[in-house]
Amino acid sequence: MPELWSRRNVLGMAAAAALLTACRSEKPGAVASDGSVTVTHAFGETTITKPPTRVVSAGLTDADFLLSVGVVPVAVTDWFGGEPFGVWPWAQARLGGATPAVLSLADGIPVKEIAAARPDLIIATNAGLDADTYTALKALAPTIPQSGRDAFFEPWRDQADLIGQATYHHEDMTKLVADVDASFTKVKDDHPAFADRKVLLLDGRLEPGGARVSGPAWRREFLTAMGLTLGDADGLIPRDRLTQVLDDADVVIWTTESDEEQAALLADPAVAQSRVTTRKRNVFTDKELAGAIAYASTLSYPVVVDKLPPLLATALG
């Protein structure tokens, strides 16, 4: 009897496993036979049983990806800039008159506020989730955290992929990503003068210790896609090396948000004395372009493609 029970048990488990495999789709983002989508992420898997209608954008940049595929969140997490509903100009029209609740990560994940939004899906790919917070959120609704080790600001394509899968818009998102890549390639083709020109992408404000290279590293990859060559600097450029590093660049992009920030940079002796300044090869962004570079999304990158190349072309002569 024990042997017979064991065999039956194994057969039952095998059948259950086969049924589970049949219900799930082997292709990421594709809908399984039971109408569900299963998304793999840093804490395991999340299954969404049907297309969501009340999505909370719990991460700093998640709303852009949602809005790019026509999903209007019921709550948006504000990052910076003080924009209406935490949504920047390039995405405002996609709200379509909606007035989502505005969340903040200033004091950590606002679990109570998220619960009050009555979500059927929580997108938190750029929210810095740890295992405990993920557990708290998934008790409210299916939750999509980051895909890997980078709790904040993992590569934009990874965020796009997860969000596309979870919202039943994987193919749409894949096309949007391809369109962004193609637009950067076109910039490269249209501007052969960018080839072999060394560029730095720096924050728009100096820190007490020097100038900070905008990071993480993947956020600068769009510049190489446009044909430029990245400078060797990373992290904080110490003040005693700042002029030297600036001198080594053909062009420097400062992600300034105002004329006042630009003036403060040019008033700094290390910046003012550099060759990049005397040769007028600084590019100062406005607030929208600075935000678009920082957001690095399927909606913000078209702004970068539209506004940055002409500034670079002018600076490079």
N, C-alpha and C positions, 0 to 999 in steps of 0.2 A: 504493500500500500504506500509506504513513504516514497518508493521509487516512482510509482505511478503518479502520485500527487506532484512530485517534483517535475516529471515530464510534462504534465498538464500545465503546471505553473509556468514553465519555460515557454511552452507553446503559446500560452495566453499573453505573456509578456512580449513575445515576438510579434504576435498579431497586433497588439496595442502599438508597438513601435512602428510597424508597417503602416497602420492607420494614421499615426501621427505624421509619418513621412509623406504619406499621400496627401494629407491636408495641407502641408506646408509646400511652398514653392521652392524649387532649387535655385532659381534665379533671384538675386536680391531685388526687392521692390515689386516683383510680380505677385499677383493676387493668387492665393491658393484655392483649391477646389471648394473650400468652405467659406470663401469670401474674405479671408483674413490675410494680413501681411505680418510677417515676423521679421524684426529688425535685430541684428546682432550689434552689440556695443560693449563698452568697457566693463559693464557689470553683468553681462550675460545676454539674455534675449528678452525682447518685449513683443508681444503679439497684440496687434490692433485688429479687432474683429470686423470693423466696418469703417468706411470713410468718416473721419471725424468732422464734427460741426462746431465744436466749442474748443478751440485750441488756445492754450496759454503759451506765450513766448517768454520763457523764463530766463533765457540767456541774453547776453549783451547785444548780439548781432543776429539772433535767430529770426527776428521779425522780417528782415529783408528777404531771407530765403523763402519764408512762408508767403509773403506778399508777391514774390516773383512768380509763384505758381497759382496765384489766385486764392490763397487761403488767408482770410482776414482774421487775425487773432482777436480773442475777446479780452486779452490783457497783454500788454507789451512792457518789457523791461527797459527802462531808460538808461542809456550809457553816459553820454555827454552831449553838450551842445544846446540843451534847453529847447529842443524842437517840440512842436505840438504832438502830444501822445507818444513822445519818444521816437517819432518817425521822421526821418530826414526828408528834404524836399524831393529827392529822386523817387521816393516811395509814397509820398503823401496822397497822390491821386488814387492810388490803389486801395486806400481805405474805403473809398466809395461812400463817404459820409458816415462811416462807422466811428464810434467814439470809445475805443478800448480803454480799459482801466490801465493806469500807469503804475508799474511796479519798480522797485529799486533793490539793488544788491548791496547797498551801503552797509546794512547790518546783517548780511547773510541772506540766504534764500527765504523769502517771505511766505512761508508755508501757509499761514492762515489766510493771507490775501489771495493766494493761488486757489485755496479751497473755496473761498467765497465766489470765485469766478465760475464755479461748477464745470470744470473742464472735462472733456472726454479724451483729451490728449494733452500732455505737457511736453513741450519741446525745450530741452535744456542742454543743447550741444555746446553752448559757450557760457555756462553758468558756474563752472568750478565745482561740480558735484563730487562729494565723497560718498562712500558706500552708505553711511547712515542717512544722509540727506536724500539719496536716491531711494532708499527704503521708505522714507517718510512721504516722498512724492508719489511713488508708485502705489501707495495705499489710497491715494486720491483718484488717480487715473493712470492709464498706461503712460509711461515716461520714457523719453529718449534722451539719454545723457550723451557725453562725448564718446567717440568711438575708440579712443586709445588712452595714452598716458597723459596727454595734455588736457588738463581740466579746463583751462582757459585757452582760447585762441589756437585750437588745432587747425591744420590747413583748411582753407575755405572749401576745397573740393570735398573733403571728408564731411564737413558740416552739410554741404549741399546734398551729398549722397544720402546721408541718414534722414534728412528732412524730406527729401523727395520720396524715399521709401515709405516713411511713416504716414505721409499724407496721401498716398495712392497717386503720386505724381512723379514717379521715378523717371519715366521716359521724358516727360516735360523738363524735369530738372537736368537730366543728362544733356538734352539739346541746348538748354541755356548755358551750361558750362562750356559746351563745345563752341557756342556762339561767342562767348567771352574770349576763349582761346584764339579763335579765328580773328577776332577784332584786334588783339595784340599782335598777331602775326601780320596783319595788314598794315599796322603802324610801322613795323619793321620794314616791310616791303616798300612802303611809301616814303620812308626816311632813311635811305642808305647812309646818310651822314652820321647817323647814330652809331654805326658799327665801330667797335673798338674805342668808343668814348667812355671814359671811366666816370661813374656817377655815384654820389652818396645820397642816401635818403635819411634825413635827420629830423628830429623833433623840432617843433617851432619855437621852443623856449630853451635857453641854456639852463643847465642845473649848476649848483654851486661848484661841482667838481669838473664841469666841462659840458660837452654836447653829447647827446645820446642818439645812436643810430636807431632808427625806427625798426622795431622787431615785432614778432619773431622773424627768423631768417626767411621763411616762406613768403612773408608779406612783401619782400623785395623782389621776388622772382618775376613779377610782371615787368620789371625794368629790363631784365635779360630777354624776356619774351619780345620786347620791343626793339631788341638789337643792341642795347647798351651793355656795358661791362660794369659789374659791381666793384666798388672800392673794397679794399681789404679790411676796413674797420668794422668792428662789431661791438655791441654793448656801449659802454660809456667811453668817449674819447677824452682823456684827461686834458685839463686846460693847458698844461705845459707842452702838449703835443698837438693841440688843436690847429694852430696855424700850419704846421707841417703837414698834417693829414689833409687839410683843406687845399693846400698847395698842390697836393698829388692828384686831385680830382679835376676832371675837365668841366664838370658841372655839379652843383650841389642843390638838391631839392630840400628846402626847409618847409615843414608842414605847419606854416603859420596860419592863424585863424583871424588875424586883424592887422591893420596898418601899424598899430602900436607894437605888436610883437615883431614885425619886420624892422621897425625903427630901433627897437631895443637890441636886436641882433647886430645891425649895422653900426650901432654905437659901441659895441664891445670891441676892445682893441684887438683881440685875437682874430676876430672875424674881419674887422675893418682892414687889418694889415695883410690879410691873406691874398694870394694871387687870384683866387677865384672871385674875390670882391673887386680888386682893381681891374680885372678883365671883364667885369660885369657878367659873370657866369653863375650867379646865384638865381635860383628860381624860388619865389615866395608864393605859396598857395593862398587862396582865399579860404574862408571857413568851409564852404561846401566841398571843395577839392580835398582839403585836409581830412574832412570827415569821410569822403568817399574812399580815400586811400586807407584810412584806418578800418573802415567797415569791411572792405575786401569781400564783396558779395556779388551775387549775380545781378543785383540791381545797381550797386554803387560802381562797379568796374566800368560800365558804359560811360559814366560821368568822367572817370579818369581818362578813358580813351578819347573823349571829346575835348577835354580841357587841358590835359598835360602836354601832349606832343607839340602843340604850337608854342607853348612856353619854353620847352626844351629846344626847339628849333631856333627860336629867337636868341636864346642864351648861347647856343653853340655857333651862331653866326651863319 
